[in-house]
Amino acid sequence: MAKEVSGPGRRSEQVETLRAADADRQQIADQLKGALDEGRLSLHEYDERVAGAYAARTYAELLVLVQDLPRPGTSAAEVHARRSAEARRAARRMPVALLVLWTVWASLAAVNLVVYALVRETVNDWVYPWPAWMLVPGVALAAVTVGVQVIRHQQRRR
């Protein structure tokens, strides 16, 4: 609903203050009916929420009624699996500072390798392989990355 209305120039806060249409109220009522059929809502809670849906004026008032409900047909195991997958994905994500450092290192290593290849092709004599020295900061950066990931993993366990 709010995503359908939001365009490239609208922010979600602005969308939630927009007036809801009868079709939007009916969509929320249908979602509540599905939650009742799945046993997620009691009959009393369903009645209260449907009354709130038909009385709602804005998208924000409608979204509050279904914010604690999963999509229709979603089981608790699927919700748990999705949340744990998102947590694992977030755990694997590197901090931005490390991403920047890896990008800088990779760029410098690539430039060094290209310059070395050009020098080696133009000189007939043996050329010292100076790009090998790029391994030193690379190994140090790898050690820091592993250390940061281990620390983050330990902090999440607590």
HELIX and SHEET records of a PDB file:
HELIX    1   1 ALA A    2  VAL A    5  1                                   4    
HELIX    2   2 SER A   12  GLU A   16  1                                   5    
HELIX    3   3 ASP A   22  ASP A   37  1                                  16    
HELIX    4   4 LEU A   43  ALA A   55  1                                  13    
HELIX    5   5 TYR A   59  VAL A   66  1                                   8    
HELIX    6   6 ALA A   76  ARG A   92  1                                  17    
HELIX    7   7 VAL A   96  THR A  122  1                                  27    
HELIX    8   8 TRP A  130  MET A  134  5                                   5    
HELIX    9   9 LEU A  135  ARG A  157  1                                  23    
END                                                                             
